[in-house]
Amino acid sequence: MSFLYATTNGSFEQRWVVYALLRDCVQHHLEGGTPSAEFGALHAVSEALVGRVVHIDAGKLNAELKRAKGALAGRPISELALSMRTRSVITLHWPPPKERATSLAGADVLGLPLIGDLQATTLDDVFSPLLDALIALTEPPATELTVRDL
């Protein structure tokens, strides 16, 4: 499954799991393991997983993405975080738990053909394509990001 992100600036398609791992890393490293309003726009993208079309304030998301990019930059791949919910979806255990706790993913995630670059050594290697594309899409004059699953 993948997400299609679109604004008046253009569109970008990316596998869902890259977004989910980014969200999990933000939650783990910047939010103390618990989702917060501080990254509410980033967390709201998840609503597209259930077949909804989600509309997100582009400016708010842009600020959150820039903050996340700076905070995650240079971290080694060993700091890749994974929530219980994302792990459940990746391993096809359904329904996913309601608990959203995160932990470091460990080497098991790197063995799955989900994050694309299996040669990744930093979180930048995994997230830069998504972060750079979404930051560009949410720059002014864009006011709203639309997200849907494909």
N, C-alpha and C positions, 0 to 999 in steps of 0.2 A: 504494500500500500504506500502511496505517496500523497503529499500535500501539494496543492497548487496555491501559491501566494500571488495576489494581484493587487496593484494600485494603478493610479493614472500614470505612474512612471514605467509600468511594464508588468511582467509576470515571471515567475520562477517556480520550477517543480523540483522537489527533493523528497527522498524517501522519508517516511514518517519517523523512523527510528532515529535519524540524525537529530531531528527536532526534539524527540523525547529524551535523548541522552543529553542534549544541551540544557533542556529544562531541568533534568535531574542534577546535572553538574551545578547549575545556578542554585538550585534548592540546597544542595549539599554544601557548597563552598561559600555562598553569599547569604543564604537565608538560615543558616544553622540547622538545616535538615527539614524545615517545615515551610510549606508554601506561605508567602506573605503578600500583602497588597503592594509591597515595594516592587514586585515583579508580576503584578496582576495581569498585564497585557500579555506577557510571555506565557503565563499559565493558561490564559483564556484560549490560546490556540488549540489546546487539547480538546475543546468542545467540538472541533471539526471531526474528531475520531468517530463519533457516533452518527455520521452522515449529515450533520448540520452544516450550513454555510455560516461562517463566523465573520463578524465585522468588528475590527479592532482599531482603536485610535492610533493612527500612524505615528504621530508625534510622541506619544507615550511609549509605544513599542520601540521606536528609534532610540530614545534615551535609555531604555532598559537594555537594549542590545549593545549599545556603545559601552555601557557600564560593565556588562557581562564580558564583552570582548577584552576590555582592559584587565579585568580581574582574573580571567582565565588564561590570558596570554602567558606563554612560556612554561606553563605547568606540564610536567611529564605525563605521558599516557597512563602511568600508574595511578594518577589522580582522577581517572574517569569514574564518575559516580553513576549509580544505577538505582532506580527506585524499585520497590517490590512490585509495583504495578507494571512498570516497563519490563522487568524480568519475567513476569507472568505472561505478558503478551508475546515476548520473544520466544519463550519456551512452550507456548501454546497451552498454558494452564488457564482455563476459563471457568468461572469469571475471575477477573483480577481482584485482588484484595482491596478493600476500601482504604486500608492503611497506605500512606504515601511516604513512609520512611525511606531514606536513602542510605547507601553504603558504597564503599569503593568497590568497583565491579570485579577487579581481579582479572586474571588472564583468560578466564572463560569467555568473556565478551569478545576479546580479540580473535578468538577462534571461530566466531560466527561471521558469515559473509554478509554482514549487515551495515557496517560502518564505512564500507568502501575501501579505504586505504589501509590494508593490513600491515603496511610498513610504517604506519603512524608512530611517531615517537613523542609527540606533544599533543595537547588538546587543540592547539592551533591547527595541526594537520587534519584533525577530524572536523572541526567546526568552522574554520575560516571561510570555506565556500558558502555555507549557509549564512553565516553572520554577515559577510560582505554583501551578498545578494539582498538580504532582508534590510540591511542598513540603507543600501542604495534605493530600494523600493519605497522605503518609508521616509525618505528625505522630502522636504517641501519641493513641489507644491502638493504632494500626496497628503490627504487628510484621513484616509481610511484604508486599512489593509483588509482584503477579503481572503479568507482561507476556506478551502474545501478539500475533501479527500477524493482521490481518484481511484 
